[in-house]
């Protein structure tokens, strides 16, 4: 029997609970055993909520219960979520999460802790919302040397840019809508200023290149400077402006990383990824380009990715990931003159077709 405790009953946590109940038979058939939500931990009250009877406030209830074998961390941030994750792993419980900040901040320590305790720390939902990208990259593309990852990794900013371009919506109105839909972070500056994209890119780079990359190795730029006029100028030159994250391994082993608004040729698949959708192009030495596409944010798509990791927890534990922290000097920003720029702007052209 898989007994799940969900920490944090916000947008993603409530989506996970809803999906585990809705598709319960499916989870049982995929894992070969019943799957139940035993606790929902939150300091808030939810009077009248359908699952109110499962609410607990004390983490000890979860940690001391030997029946709990999967803890879902959807609290967010690197504060209490870090403490609860550490303690759950130390207590021999698998932890699955959508928390990209914590994965990027403390990934090496938490992955090592999971290995020491014979459990998993899984984070499919931390990148690309509902798009399965981490497991497919690690297993389906496992035969490849990955040499480039480039993509649109933030649903909120892609939604804002799309609404500004297609509907003439103001930046503020588009952001307000993204918040209503549950796409944006609690503090949307992480979305708008590029840090969320940066963290996700660093997670993918760490997985692909085998060494841990912390977000402070990259200087992200966000979309505050992207105006409707700039977007029109780009269109006139045959480009679309997107918030792009790119990590490319150069022949000397250096990984060049870029996060910022960039011009993508209008005919390139990434240029046509709109609204809350994300697109992640992964280039392997054997396979060539593989494009992952789907909803990059939102309650149920992200819940889908979290729940896929719960299913993973039912499988025999083989080799777990470890991130080497010994050397961070292999990351650098693109050198001056590395890119061409959109005429009359400081927007780099990062893709060719
Ligand atoms: N705020 C994030 C986004 C949520 O908009 O992409 C999904 O990680």
Boltz pocket constraint, residues with backbone or C-beta under 6 A from the ligand:
constraints:
  - pocket:
      binder: B
      contacts: [[A, 98], [A, 125], [A, 126], [A, 128], [A, 129], [A, 153], [A, 154], [A, 155], [A, 156], [A, 157], [A, 182], [A, 183], [A, 184], [A, 185], [A, 191], [A, 196], [A, 296], [A, 297], [A, 298]]
      max_distance: 6.0
